[in-house]
């Protein structure tokens, strides 16, 4: 991908692949191997990560939302249901946009992590990637 690519305007499949690659690196450590697989039946899951660390590890379900508007709380609720159905330890909902206050309230005391666009850019930068998010540009391009 080109340096300075607008994540909000990139192809959705490329975005999901990028998120899978990011969390493969982000969740790995010297003592832990993380396997991130593309979910065979989406059902609200874009990737599943398995971390074999006996303390912090387990099964993580990852949902990527390449959105230009705020992620609706319904998407957060759906991810929580998938976490329960999959018997996962944690759910990660990653977006190019943002989450509303109702979403942050909903995930309190639940094994869900919400990662907004600016946080995503920070994680990517930590792994040497230079991207940007311009929601208005992405809206114009999608018309």
N, CA, C and O atoms as a GROMACS GRO file, in nm:
protein
  572
    1UNK      N    1   0.083  -0.118   0.000
    1UNK     CA    2   0.000   0.000   0.000
    1UNK      C    3   0.087   0.124   0.000
    1UNK      O    4   0.195   0.128   0.060
    2UNK      N    5   0.038   0.225  -0.068
    2UNK     CA    6   0.115   0.348  -0.080
    2UNK      C    7   0.125   0.420   0.054
    2UNK      O    8   0.032   0.418   0.134
    3UNK      N    9   0.237   0.482   0.073
    3UNK     CA   10   0.258   0.563   0.193
    3UNK      C   11   0.152   0.673   0.193
    3UNK      O   12   0.121   0.729   0.088
    4UNK      N   13   0.098   0.704   0.308
    4UNK     CA   14   0.000   0.811   0.324
    4UNK      C   15  -0.136   0.776   0.263
    4UNK      O   16  -0.212   0.867   0.228
    5UNK      N   17  -0.167   0.649   0.248
    5UNK     CA   18  -0.297   0.604   0.199
    5UNK      C   19  -0.406   0.644   0.298
    5UNK      O   20  -0.386   0.635   0.419
    6UNK      N   21  -0.520   0.688   0.247
    6UNK     CA   22  -0.636   0.720   0.330
    6UNK      C   23  -0.707   0.589   0.363
    6UNK      O   24  -0.770   0.528   0.276
    7UNK      N   25  -0.699   0.546   0.488
    7UNK     CA   26  -0.759   0.419   0.529
    7UNK      C   27  -0.910   0.417   0.508
    7UNK      O   28  -0.967   0.312   0.477
    8UNK      N   29  -0.975   0.531   0.524
    8UNK     CA   30  -1.121   0.537   0.511
    8UNK      C   31  -1.167   0.522   0.366
    8UNK      O   32  -1.285   0.496   0.341
    9UNK      N   33  -1.075   0.537   0.271
    9UNK     CA   34  -1.111   0.526   0.130
    9UNK      C   35  -1.056   0.400   0.064
    9UNK      O   36  -1.086   0.374  -0.053
   10UNK      N   37  -0.978   0.322   0.135
   10UNK     CA   38  -0.919   0.203   0.074
   10UNK      C   39  -1.023   0.093   0.057
   10UNK      O   40  -1.128   0.096   0.121
   11UNK      N   41  -0.994  -0.002  -0.027
   11UNK     CA   42  -1.080  -0.117  -0.050
   11UNK      C   43  -1.106  -0.188   0.083
   11UNK      O   44  -1.013  -0.206   0.162
   12UNK      N   45  -1.231  -0.229   0.107
   12UNK     CA   46  -1.266  -0.289   0.236
   12UNK      C   47  -1.189  -0.418   0.262
   12UNK      O   48  -1.154  -0.447   0.377
   13UNK      N   49  -1.162  -0.497   0.157
   13UNK     CA   50  -1.087  -0.621   0.178
   13UNK      C   51  -0.942  -0.591   0.215
   13UNK      O   52  -0.884  -0.660   0.300
   14UNK      N   53  -0.885  -0.489   0.153
   14UNK     CA   54  -0.748  -0.449   0.188
   14UNK      C   55  -0.743  -0.400   0.332
   14UNK      O   56  -0.648  -0.428   0.406
   15UNK      N   57  -0.847  -0.326   0.373
   15UNK     CA   58  -0.853  -0.276   0.509
   15UNK      C   59  -0.859  -0.391   0.609
   15UNK      O   60  -0.786  -0.391   0.708
   16UNK      N   61  -0.944  -0.489   0.583
   16UNK     CA   62  -0.953  -0.605   0.673
   16UNK      C   63  -0.821  -0.679   0.680
   16UNK      O   64  -0.779  -0.721   0.788
   17UNK      N   65  -0.754  -0.695   0.566
   17UNK     CA   66  -0.623  -0.763   0.563
   17UNK      C   67  -0.522  -0.684   0.647
   17UNK      O   68  -0.445  -0.742   0.724
   18UNK      N   69  -0.522  -0.552   0.632
   18UNK     CA   70  -0.430  -0.468   0.709
   18UNK      C   71  -0.454  -0.484   0.859
   18UNK      O   72  -0.360  -0.494   0.937
   19UNK      N   73  -0.581  -0.485   0.899
   19UNK     CA   74  -0.615  -0.502   1.041
   19UNK      C   75  -0.570  -0.639   1.092
   19UNK      O   76  -0.518  -0.650   1.203
   20UNK      N   77  -0.590  -0.743   1.011
   20UNK     CA   78  -0.542  -0.877   1.052
   20UNK      C   79  -0.391  -0.876   1.071
   20UNK      O   80  -0.341  -0.928   1.171
   21UNK      N   81  -0.319  -0.817   0.976
   21UNK     CA   82  -0.172  -0.811   0.987
   21UNK      C   83  -0.129  -0.731   1.110
   21UNK      O   84  -0.036  -0.771   1.180
   22UNK      N   85  -0.196  -0.619   1.134
   22UNK     CA   86  -0.163  -0.535   1.249
   22UNK      C   87  -0.176  -0.613   1.379
   22UNK      O   88  -0.086  -0.609   1.463
   23UNK      N   89  -0.287  -0.684   1.397
   23UNK     CA   90  -0.307  -0.753   1.523
   23UNK      C   91  -0.225  -0.880   1.534
   23UNK      O   92  -0.200  -0.928   1.645
   24UNK      N   93  -0.182  -0.934   1.424
   24UNK     CA   94  -0.087  -1.044   1.430
   24UNK      C   95   0.042  -0.995   1.495
   24UNK      O   96   0.102  -1.065   1.576
   25UNK      N   97   0.083  -0.874   1.459
   25UNK     CA   98   0.204  -0.815   1.517
   25UNK      C   99   0.178  -0.761   1.657
   25UNK      O  100   0.258  -0.781   1.749
   26UNK      N  101   0.066  -0.693   1.674
   26UNK     CA  102   0.034  -0.625   1.800
   26UNK      C  103   0.018  -0.722   1.916
   26UNK      O  104   0.060  -0.692   2.028
   27UNK      N  105  -0.040  -0.836   1.892
   27UNK     CA  106  -0.066  -0.932   2.000
   27UNK      C  107   0.050  -1.028   2.023
   27UNK      O  108   0.053  -1.098   2.124
   28UNK      N  109   0.145  -1.032   1.931
   28UNK     CA  110   0.259  -1.124   1.945
   28UNK      C  111   0.363  -1.067   2.041
   28UNK      O  112   0.376  -0.946   2.058
   29UNK      N  113   0.436  -1.158   2.102
   29UNK     CA  114   0.548  -1.118   2.187
   29UNK      C  115   0.656  -1.224   2.171
   29UNK      O  116   0.639  -1.322   2.098
   30UNK      N  117   0.767  -1.205   2.241
   30UNK     CA  118   0.876  -1.302   2.232
   30UNK      C  119   0.835  -1.438   2.286
   30UNK      O  120   0.888  -1.541   2.243
   31UNK      N  121   0.742  -1.440   2.379
   31UNK     CA  122   0.703  -1.566   2.441
   31UNK      C  123   0.571  -1.622   2.388
   31UNK      O  124   0.529  -1.731   2.427
   32UNK      N  125   0.508  -1.549   2.300
   32UNK     CA  126   0.375  -1.586   2.255
   32UNK      C  127   0.366  -1.585   2.104
   32UNK      O  128   0.418  -1.495   2.038
   33UNK      N  129   0.300  -1.683   2.051
   33UNK     CA  130   0.271  -1.687   1.908
   33UNK      C  131   0.124  -1.658   1.890
   33UNK      O  132   0.039  -1.717   1.957
   34UNK      N  133   0.094  -1.568   1.800
   34UNK     CA  134  -0.045  -1.537   1.770
   34UNK      C  135  -0.073  -1.578   1.628
   34UNK      O  136  -0.001  -1.541   1.535
   35UNK      N  137  -0.178  -1.653   1.612
   35UNK     CA  138  -0.222  -1.691   1.479
   35UNK      C  139  -0.348  -1.612   1.450
   35UNK      O  140  -0.448  -1.624   1.521
   36UNK      N  141  -0.344  -1.531   1.346
   36UNK     CA  142  -0.462  -1.455   1.306
   36UNK      C  143  -0.511  -1.514   1.176
   36UNK      O  144  -0.439  -1.520   1.076
   37UNK      N  145  -0.634  -1.556   1.179
   37UNK     CA  146  -0.693  -1.618   1.060
   37UNK      C  147  -0.812  -1.538   1.014
   37UNK      O  148  -0.881  -1.474   1.094
   38UNK      N  149  -0.834  -1.541   0.885
   38UNK     CA  150  -0.955  -1.479   0.832
   38UNK      C  151  -1.070  -1.570   0.870
   38UNK      O  152  -1.064  -1.692   0.853
   39UNK      N  153  -1.174  -1.512   0.921
   39UNK     CA  154  -1.290  -1.591   0.959
   39UNK      C  155  -1.352  -1.654   0.835
   39UNK      O  156  -1.373  -1.586   0.734
   40UNK      N  157  -1.381  -1.782   0.841
   40UNK     CA  158  -1.434  -1.852   0.725
   40UNK      C  159  -1.581  -1.817   0.701
   40UNK      O  160  -1.626  -1.814   0.587
   41UNK      N  161  -1.652  -1.791   0.805
   41UNK     CA  162  -1.790  -1.746   0.794
   41UNK      C  163  -1.795  -1.618   0.873
   41UNK      O  164  -1.786  -1.621   0.996
   42UNK      N  165  -1.810  -1.506   0.807
   42UNK     CA  166  -1.793  -1.376   0.873
   42UNK      C  167  -1.874  -1.367   1.000
   42UNK      O  168  -1.815  -1.359   1.108
   43UNK      N  169  -2.005  -1.368   0.995
   43UNK     CA  170  -2.087  -1.364   1.115
   43UNK      C  171  -2.044  -1.258   1.215
   43UNK      O  172  -2.054  -1.280   1.336
   44UNK      N  173  -1.996  -1.144   1.167
   44UNK     CA  174  -1.952  -1.039   1.258
   44UNK      C  175  -1.807  -1.049   1.297
   44UNK      O  176  -1.762  -0.975   1.384
   45UNK      N  177  -1.733  -1.139   1.235
   45UNK     CA  178  -1.591  -1.157   1.268
   45UNK      C  179  -1.508  -1.147   1.140
   45UNK      O  180  -1.533  -1.218   1.042
   46UNK      N  181  -1.409  -1.059   1.143
   46UNK     CA  182  -1.319  -1.048   1.029
   46UNK      C  183  -1.190  -1.126   1.050
   46UNK      O  184  -1.123  -1.164   0.955
   47UNK      N  185  -1.157  -1.149   1.177
   47UNK     CA  186  -1.037  -1.227   1.208
   47UNK      C  187  -1.052  -1.288   1.347
   47UNK      O  188  -1.123  -1.235   1.433
   48UNK      N  189  -0.984  -1.398   1.366
   48UNK     CA  190  -0.977  -1.462   1.496
   48UNK      C  191  -0.830  -1.478   1.530
   48UNK      O  192  -0.752  -1.532   1.451
   49UNK      N  193  -0.792  -1.430   1.648
   49UNK     CA  194  -0.654  -1.443   1.693
   49UNK      C  195  -0.649  -1.539   1.810
   49UNK      O  196  -0.732  -1.534   1.900
   50UNK      N  197  -0.550  -1.627   1.807
   50UNK     CA  198  -0.527  -1.722   1.915
   50UNK      C  199  -0.392  -1.691   1.977
   50UNK      O  200  -0.289  -1.698   1.910
   51UNK      N  201  -0.393  -1.656   2.103
   51UNK     CA  202  -0.271  -1.624   2.177
   51UNK      C  203  -0.251  -1.734   2.279
   51UNK      O  204  -0.335  -1.755   2.366
   52UNK      N  205  -0.139  -1.807   2.268
   52UNK     CA  206  -0.119  -1.922   2.355
   52UNK      C  207  -0.056  -1.888   2.490
   52UNK      O  208  -0.022  -1.979   2.566
   53UNK      N  209  -0.041  -1.760   2.522
   53UNK     CA  210   0.009  -1.721   2.653
   53UNK      C  211  -0.093  -1.763   2.759
   53UNK      O  212  -0.210  -1.728   2.748
   54UNK      N  213  -0.050  -1.838   2.864
   54UNK     CA  214  -0.145  -1.890   2.962
   54UNK      C  215  -0.209  -1.784   3.050
   54UNK      O  216  -0.311  -1.810   3.114
   55UNK      N  217  -0.152  -1.664   3.057
   55UNK     CA  218  -0.207  -1.560   3.144
   55UNK      C  219  -0.287  -1.456   3.066
   55UNK      O  220  -0.402  -1.430   3.099
   56UNK      N  221  -0.227  -1.397   2.963
   56UNK     CA  222  -0.297  -1.290   2.892
   56UNK      C  223  -0.360  -1.339   2.762
   56UNK      O  224  -0.426  -1.262   2.692
   57UNK      N  225  -0.342  -1.464   2.730
   57UNK     CA  226  -0.383  -1.516   2.601
   57UNK      C  227  -0.527  -1.557   2.592
   57UNK      O  228  -0.611  -1.520   2.673
   58UNK      N  229  -0.554  -1.635   2.489
   58UNK     CA  230  -0.688  -1.684   2.463
   58UNK      C  231  -0.729  -1.656   2.321
   58UNK      O  232  -0.647  -1.637   2.231
   59UNK      N  233  -0.859  -1.654   2.303
   59UNK     CA  234  -0.917  -1.633   2.171
   59UNK      C  235  -0.973  -1.491   2.162
   59UNK      O  236  -1.047  -1.447   2.250
   60UNK      N  237  -0.935  -1.422   2.055
   60UNK     CA  238  -0.980  -1.286   2.033
   60UNK      C  239  -1.056  -1.281   1.900
   60UNK      O  240  -1.009  -1.334   1.800
   61UNK      N  241  -1.172  -1.219   1.901
   61UNK     CA  242  -1.242  -1.196   1.775
   61UNK      C  243  -1.223  -1.050   1.738
   61UNK      O  244  -1.232  -0.961   1.823
   62UNK      N  245  -1.196  -1.027   1.610
   62UNK     CA  246  -1.164  -0.893   1.562
   62UNK      C  247  -1.261  -0.856   1.452
   62UNK      O  248  -1.281  -0.931   1.356
   63UNK      N  249  -1.320  -0.739   1.466
   63UNK     CA  250  -1.412  -0.686   1.365
   63UNK      C  251  -1.355  -0.553   1.317
   63UNK      O  252  -1.323  -0.466   1.398
   64UNK      N  253  -1.343  -0.538   1.187
   64UNK     CA  254  -1.290  -0.415   1.127
   64UNK      C  255  -1.403  -0.342   1.055
   64UNK      O  256  -1.475  -0.402   0.975
   65UNK      N  257  -1.419  -0.214   1.085
   65UNK     CA  258  -1.523  -0.132   1.024
   65UNK      C  259  -1.458  -0.013   0.955
   65UNK      O  260  -1.414   0.082   1.020
   66UNK      N  261  -1.453  -0.018   0.823
   66UNK     CA  262  -1.401   0.095   0.745
   66UNK      C  263  -1.519   0.189   0.721
   66UNK      O  264  -1.584   0.185   0.616
   67UNK      N  265  -1.546   0.273   0.820
   67UNK     CA  266  -1.662   0.360   0.819
   67UNK      C  267  -1.620   0.506   0.804
   67UNK      O  268  -1.509   0.545   0.838
   68UNK      N  269  -1.714   0.586   0.752
   68UNK     CA  270  -1.693   0.730   0.747
   68UNK      C  271  -1.784   0.801   0.847
   68UNK      O  272  -1.771   0.921   0.870
   69UNK      N  273  -1.876   0.727   0.906
   69UNK     CA  274  -1.964   0.781   1.010
   69UNK      C  275  -1.938   0.709   1.142
   69UNK      O  276  -1.870   0.606   1.144
   70UNK      N  277  -1.990   0.762   1.249
   70UNK     CA  278  -1.975   0.700   1.381
   70UNK      C  279  -2.031   0.558   1.378
   70UNK      O  280  -2.138   0.534   1.322
   71UNK      N  281  -1.959   0.465   1.439
   71UNK     CA  282  -2.005   0.327   1.446
   71UNK      C  283  -2.124   0.321   1.541
   71UNK      O  284  -2.117   0.368   1.654
   72UNK      N  285  -2.232   0.263   1.493
   72UNK     CA  286  -2.354   0.252   1.571
   72UNK      C  287  -2.337   0.151   1.684
   72UNK      O  288  -2.263   0.054   1.671
   73UNK      N  289  -2.405   0.176   1.794
   73UNK     CA  290  -2.397   0.085   1.909
   73UNK      C  291  -2.441  -0.057   1.872
   73UNK      O  292  -2.397  -0.153   1.936
   74UNK      N  293  -2.526  -0.071   1.772
   74UNK     CA  294  -2.570  -0.205   1.730
   74UNK      C  295  -2.451  -0.291   1.690
   74UNK      O  296  -2.449  -0.411   1.719
   75UNK      N  297  -2.350  -0.233   1.624
   75UNK     CA  298  -2.231  -0.308   1.585
   75UNK      C  299  -2.153  -0.355   1.708
   75UNK      O  300  -2.096  -0.464   1.708
   76UNK      N  301  -2.152  -0.272   1.812
   76UNK     CA  302  -2.082  -0.308   1.936
   76UNK      C  303  -2.156  -0.422   2.005
   76UNK      O  304  -2.093  -0.517   2.054
   77UNK      N  305  -2.287  -0.413   2.009
   77UNK     CA  306  -2.367  -0.519   2.070
   77UNK      C  307  -2.350  -0.651   1.994
   77UNK      O  308  -2.340  -0.758   2.054
   78UNK      N  309  -2.348  -0.641   1.861
   78UNK     CA  310  -2.331  -0.762   1.780
   78UNK      C  311  -2.196  -0.827   1.808
   78UNK      O  312  -2.188  -0.949   1.819
   79UNK      N  313  -2.091  -0.747   1.820
   79UNK     CA  314  -1.960  -0.804   1.850
   79UNK      C  315  -1.961  -0.874   1.986
   79UNK      O  316  -1.904  -0.982   2.000
   80UNK      N  317  -2.025  -0.813   2.084
   80UNK     CA  318  -2.032  -0.877   2.216
   80UNK      C  319  -2.102  -1.012   2.208
   80UNK      O  320  -2.059  -1.109   2.270
   81UNK      N  321  -2.210  -1.018   2.131
   81UNK     CA  322  -2.281  -1.146   2.113
   81UNK      C  323  -2.190  -1.249   2.047
   81UNK      O  324  -2.193  -1.367   2.084
   82UNK      N  325  -2.110  -1.207   1.951
   82UNK     CA  326  -2.017  -1.299   1.884
   82UNK      C  327  -1.910  -1.347   1.981
   82UNK      O  328  -1.874  -1.465   1.980
   83UNK      N  329  -1.860  -1.258   2.065
   83UNK     CA  330  -1.760  -1.297   2.166
   83UNK      C  331  -1.817  -1.409   2.254
   83UNK      O  332  -1.750  -1.509   2.280
   84UNK      N  333  -1.941  -1.392   2.298
   84UNK     CA  334  -2.006  -1.492   2.381
   84UNK      C  335  -2.025  -1.622   2.302
   84UNK      O  336  -1.989  -1.730   2.349
   85UNK      N  337  -2.081  -1.612   2.180
   85UNK     CA  338  -2.108  -1.730   2.097
   85UNK      C  339  -1.980  -1.807   2.064
   85UNK      O  340  -1.981  -1.930   2.061
   86UNK      N  341  -1.870  -1.735   2.040
   86UNK     CA  342  -1.743  -1.798   2.002
   86UNK      C  343  -1.665  -1.848   2.123
   86UNK      O  344  -1.566  -1.919   2.107
   87UNK      N  345  -1.709  -1.814   2.243
   87UNK     CA  346  -1.634  -1.851   2.363
   87UNK      C  347  -1.499  -1.780   2.368
   87UNK      O  348  -1.401  -1.835   2.419
   88UNK      N  349  -1.496  -1.659   2.316
   88UNK     CA  350  -1.370  -1.583   2.309
   88UNK      C  351  -1.343  -1.511   2.440
   88UNK      O  352  -1.434  -1.486   2.519
   89UNK      N  353  -1.217  -1.477   2.462
   89UNK     CA  354  -1.176  -1.402   2.579
   89UNK      C  355  -1.200  -1.252   2.561
   89UNK      O  356  -1.226  -1.181   2.658
   90UNK      N  357  -1.191  -1.206   2.437
   90UNK     CA  358  -1.200  -1.062   2.412
   90UNK      C  359  -1.244  -1.037   2.269
   90UNK      O  360  -1.220  -1.118   2.179
   91UNK      N  361  -1.310  -0.923   2.251
   91UNK     CA  362  -1.346  -0.875   2.118
   91UNK      C  363  -1.281  -0.741   2.093
   91UNK      O  364  -1.274  -0.657   2.183
   92UNK      N  365  -1.233  -0.721   1.972
   92UNK     CA  366  -1.172  -0.595   1.933
   92UNK      C  367  -1.252  -0.539   1.816
   92UNK      O  368  -1.268  -0.605   1.714
   93UNK      N  369  -1.302  -0.417   1.830
   93UNK     CA  370  -1.376  -0.351   1.724
   93UNK      C  371  -1.293  -0.232   1.680
   93UNK      O  372  -1.272  -0.137   1.755
   94UNK      N  373  -1.247  -0.238   1.556
   94UNK     CA  374  -1.154  -0.141   1.501
   94UNK      C  375  -1.224  -0.063   1.391
   94UNK      O  376  -1.287  -0.123   1.304
   95UNK      N  377  -1.214   0.069   1.395
   95UNK     CA  378  -1.278   0.149   1.291
   95UNK      C  379  -1.188   0.262   1.244
   95UNK      O  380  -1.094   0.303   1.313
   96UNK      N  381  -1.219   0.311   1.126
   96UNK     CA  382  -1.153   0.430   1.073
   96UNK      C  383  -1.218   0.556   1.128
   96UNK      O  384  -1.162   0.665   1.117
   97UNK      N  385  -1.337   0.543   1.186
   97UNK     CA  386  -1.410   0.660   1.233
   97UNK      C  387  -1.406   0.669   1.386
   97UNK      O  388  -1.298   0.677   1.444
   98UNK      N  389  -1.522   0.669   1.450
   98UNK     CA  390  -1.528   0.686   1.595
   98UNK      C  391  -1.647   0.609   1.652
   98UNK      O  392  -1.726   0.550   1.578
   99UNK      N  393  -1.657   0.613   1.784
   99UNK     CA  394  -1.766   0.549   1.856
   99UNK      C  395  -1.836   0.656   1.939
   99UNK      O  396  -1.773   0.752   1.983
  100UNK      N  397  -1.966   0.638   1.960
  100UNK     CA  398  -2.040   0.731   2.043
  100UNK      C  399  -2.025   0.698   2.191
  100UNK      O  400  -1.977   0.591   2.227
  101UNK      N  401  -2.068   0.791   2.274
  101UNK     CA  402  -2.061   0.772   2.419
  101UNK      C  403  -2.140   0.648   2.462
  101UNK      O  404  -2.100   0.579   2.556
  102UNK      N  405  -2.252   0.620   2.393
  102UNK     CA  406  -2.332   0.503   2.430
  102UNK      C  407  -2.254   0.374   2.409
  102UNK      O  408  -2.273   0.278   2.485
  103UNK      N  409  -2.168   0.370   2.309
  103UNK     CA  410  -2.086   0.250   2.286
  103UNK      C  411  -1.983   0.232   2.397
  103UNK      O  412  -1.962   0.121   2.446
  104UNK      N  413  -1.919   0.342   2.436
  104UNK     CA  414  -1.820   0.333   2.545
  104UNK      C  415  -1.887   0.294   2.676
  104UNK      O  416  -1.830   0.218   2.755
  105UNK      N  417  -2.007   0.345   2.701
  105UNK     CA  418  -2.081   0.306   2.821
  105UNK      C  419  -2.115   0.157   2.817
  105UNK      O  420  -2.105   0.087   2.918
  106UNK      N  421  -2.156   0.110   2.700
  106UNK     CA  422  -2.197  -0.030   2.686
  106UNK      C  423  -2.083  -0.128   2.714
  106UNK      O  424  -2.105  -0.233   2.774
  107UNK      N  425  -1.961  -0.095   2.672
  107UNK     CA  426  -1.851  -0.191   2.687
  107UNK      C  427  -1.786  -0.190   2.825
  107UNK      O  428  -1.699  -0.272   2.853
  108UNK      N  429  -1.826  -0.096   2.911
  108UNK     CA  430  -1.770  -0.096   3.047
  108UNK      C  431  -1.797  -0.232   3.110
  108UNK      O  432  -1.909  -0.283   3.105
  109UNK      N  433  -1.695  -0.290   3.169
  109UNK     CA  434  -1.703  -0.421   3.235
  109UNK      C  435  -1.735  -0.536   3.140
  109UNK      O  436  -1.780  -0.642   3.183
  110UNK      N  437  -1.712  -0.515   3.011
  110UNK     CA  438  -1.728  -0.623   2.912
  110UNK      C  439  -1.592  -0.644   2.844
  110UNK      O  440  -1.512  -0.551   2.836
  111UNK      N  441  -1.567  -0.764   2.796
  111UNK     CA  442  -1.437  -0.793   2.732
  111UNK      C  443  -1.430  -0.743   2.588
  111UNK      O  444  -1.398  -0.819   2.496
  112UNK      N  445  -1.460  -0.615   2.570
  112UNK     CA  446  -1.460  -0.554   2.437
  112UNK      C  447  -1.367  -0.433   2.440
  112UNK      O  448  -1.372  -0.353   2.533
  113UNK      N  449  -1.282  -0.422   2.340
  113UNK     CA  450  -1.196  -0.306   2.324
  113UNK      C  451  -1.238  -0.233   2.197
  113UNK      O  452  -1.246  -0.294   2.090
  114UNK      N  453  -1.264  -0.102   2.209
  114UNK     CA  454  -1.299  -0.019   2.095
  114UNK      C  455  -1.176   0.060   2.053
  114UNK      O  456  -1.112   0.127   2.135
  115UNK      N  457  -1.142   0.051   1.926
  115UNK     CA  458  -1.024   0.121   1.873
  115UNK      C  459  -1.071   0.213   1.762
  115UNK      O  460  -1.112   0.168   1.655
  116UNK      N  461  -1.066   0.345   1.790
  116UNK     CA  462  -1.112   0.442   1.691
  116UNK      C  463  -1.002   0.474   1.589
  116UNK      O  464  -0.890   0.423   1.598
  117UNK      N  465  -1.036   0.559   1.494
  117UNK     CA  466  -0.943   0.589   1.385
  117UNK      C  467  -0.809   0.643   1.430
  117UNK      O  468  -0.705   0.598   1.381
  118UNK      N  469  -0.808   0.738   1.523
  118UNK     CA  470  -0.680   0.794   1.566
  118UNK      C  471  -0.597   0.691   1.643
  118UNK      O  472  -0.475   0.688   1.630
  119UNK      N  473  -0.663   0.607   1.721
  119UNK     CA  474  -0.590   0.501   1.791
  119UNK      C  475  -0.534   0.399   1.692
  119UNK      O  476  -0.423   0.350   1.709
  120UNK      N  477  -0.611   0.369   1.588
  120UNK     CA  478  -0.565   0.277   1.484
  120UNK      C  479  -0.441   0.333   1.415
  120UNK      O  480  -0.344   0.260   1.393
  121UNK      N  481  -0.444   0.462   1.381
  121UNK     CA  482  -0.326   0.524   1.319
  121UNK      C  483  -0.204   0.513   1.410
  121UNK      O  484  -0.093   0.489   1.363
  122UNK      N  485  -0.224   0.531   1.540
  122UNK     CA  486  -0.114   0.519   1.636
  122UNK      C  487  -0.057   0.379   1.641
  122UNK      O  488   0.065   0.361   1.644
  123UNK      N  489  -0.145   0.279   1.641
  123UNK     CA  490  -0.098   0.139   1.640
  123UNK      C  491  -0.019   0.110   1.513
  123UNK      O  492   0.087   0.047   1.518
  124UNK      N  493  -0.071   0.154   1.400
  124UNK     CA  494  -0.002   0.131   1.273
  124UNK      C  495   0.133   0.202   1.270
  124UNK      O  496   0.231   0.146   1.222
  125UNK      N  497   0.138   0.324   1.320
  125UNK     CA  498   0.263   0.399   1.323
  125UNK      C  499   0.367   0.326   1.407
  125UNK      O  500   0.486   0.326   1.375
  126UNK      N  501   0.321   0.264   1.517
  126UNK     CA  502   0.411   0.187   1.603
  126UNK      C  503   0.475   0.069   1.533
  126UNK      O  504   0.576   0.016   1.580
  127UNK      N  505   0.418   0.029   1.422
  127UNK     CA  506   0.473  -0.082   1.343
  127UNK      C  507   0.531  -0.032   1.211
  127UNK      O  508   0.550  -0.110   1.117
  128UNK      N  509   0.559   0.099   1.205
  128UNK     CA  510   0.629   0.156   1.090
  128UNK      C  511   0.543   0.192   0.970
  128UNK      O  512   0.596   0.216   0.862
  129UNK      N  513   0.412   0.196   0.988
  129UNK     CA  514   0.323   0.231   0.877
  129UNK      C  515   0.284   0.378   0.884
  129UNK      O  516   0.263   0.433   0.992
  130UNK      N  517   0.274   0.440   0.769
  130UNK     CA  518   0.233   0.580   0.761
  130UNK      C  519   0.104   0.589   0.680
  130UNK      O  520   0.107   0.585   0.556
  131UNK      N  521  -0.008   0.600   0.749
  131UNK     CA  522  -0.138   0.614   0.685
  131UNK      C  523  -0.203   0.740   0.736
  131UNK      O  524  -0.153   0.806   0.827
  132UNK      N  525  -0.315   0.774   0.677
  132UNK     CA  526  -0.395   0.887   0.724
  132UNK      C  527  -0.541   0.847   0.716
  132UNK      O  528  -0.576   0.750   0.649
  133UNK      N  529  -0.626   0.921   0.784
  133UNK     CA  530  -0.770   0.901   0.774
  133UNK      C  531  -0.833   1.036   0.746
  133UNK      O  532  -0.822   1.130   0.825
  134UNK      N  533  -0.899   1.046   0.632
  134UNK     CA  534  -0.972   1.165   0.593
  134UNK      C  535  -1.113   1.120   0.557
  134UNK      O  536  -1.138   1.075   0.445
  135UNK      N  537  -1.205   1.133   0.654
  135UNK     CA  538  -1.341   1.083   0.636
  135UNK      C  539  -1.416   1.160   0.528
  135UNK      O  540  -1.494   1.102   0.452
  136UNK      N  541  -1.394   1.290   0.521
  136UNK     CA  542  -1.464   1.372   0.419
  136UNK      C  543  -1.420   1.333   0.278
  136UNK      O  544  -1.502   1.323   0.188
  137UNK      N  545  -1.291   1.312   0.260
  137UNK     CA  546  -1.240   1.268   0.130
  137UNK      C  547  -1.300   1.133   0.092
  137UNK      O  548  -1.340   1.112  -0.023
  138UNK      N  549  -1.307   1.042   0.188
  138UNK     CA  550  -1.364   0.910   0.161
  138UNK      C  551  -1.512   0.919   0.123
  138UNK      O  552  -1.557   0.846   0.035
  139UNK      N  553  -1.587   1.008   0.189
  139UNK     CA  554  -1.728   1.027   0.155
  139UNK      C  555  -1.741   1.079   0.013
  139UNK      O  556  -1.826   1.033  -0.063
  140UNK      N  557  -1.657   1.176  -0.024
  140UNK     CA  558  -1.662   1.231  -0.161
  140UNK      C  559  -1.631   1.123  -0.265
  140UNK      O  560  -1.696   1.116  -0.369
  141UNK      N  561  -1.532   1.041  -0.237
  141UNK     CA  562  -1.491   0.938  -0.333
  141UNK      C  563  -1.594   0.828  -0.348
  141UNK      O  564  -1.601   0.763  -0.453
  142UNK      N  565  -1.674   0.805  -0.246
  142UNK     CA  566  -1.772   0.696  -0.252
  142UNK      C  567  -1.902   0.735  -0.321
  142UNK      O  568  -1.989   0.650  -0.343
  143UNK      N  569  -1.916   0.860  -0.355
  143UNK     CA  570  -2.040   0.906  -0.420
  143UNK      C  571  -2.045   0.865  -0.564
  143UNK      O  572  -2.142   0.896  -0.634
   0.00000   0.00000   0.00000
